[in-house]
Amino acid sequence: MSFELWLAFAAASTVMLLIPGPTVLIVVSYALGHGRRSAMATVAGVALGDFTAMTASMLGLGVLLSTSAALFTALKWVGAAYLVYLGVKLWRAPVTVGADADEQPDVSPLRMMLHTYAVTALNPKSIVFFVAFLPQFLDTARPLAGQMVAMEATFLVLATLNATLYALLASAARRAVRTPSVQRAVNRTGGSLLVGAGLLTAAWKKAAA
C-alpha cells in the first residue's frame, strides 16, 4: 500500500470517526457516570466492535448484508432495539447530588465493555459502510490482503484514540454536571440521541433498495 493512499485513508477515517455517533454517545455517557475508570472498558468495547465489523466486511458479510434483505433486516432491528433500550435506560437514569455524584450505581467493566461492543458491532450500516468505504483505497495492482490488514490496523488505532479522547474529555467534565438539573439534561439529551439513533437505524434502507 503506497504511503499516499494510506494517508488518504487515515485522513478520511479520522474525519468519519470524529463525527459523534451511537458508539461515542455510549462512551461519553459511561464516562460522565463513572469517570475515568470506565474508559478502559468502553475503549476496549469500541476496538473489539470495530474489529468485528471490519473483519466481517472483509470476509464477505457486508456483501451478504447488501444482497440478503432478510438478514439485513434482522440485524438492523436487533441493533435498533438495543440502541432504543439504552436510550430509554439513560433517559430514566437517576440524578445524584453533591458527594453522591461520585457514588453511581456500580456497573462492572465487563458490562460496560459488552454494551459498547454491542452498539459498535451490531450496526449493519457500519458493515455495509466498510464494504463501500474500504475499496475506495485499495490498489488493485498490489496484493490486497496486506492492504486490508494495514487499513484495518490503522482504523482500529484511530478508533481507539478517538474513543479514548471522548472518554477522557467527558470524565473531565463530570464536575461541571453536579447539579441535578444539568445531570437530568445530560441524561435526557443523551438518551434522546440514542433513541433517535435507534429509530434512524430501524428506518435506514440499503442504498440498493
Disulfide bonds with the S-S distance in Angstrom:
none
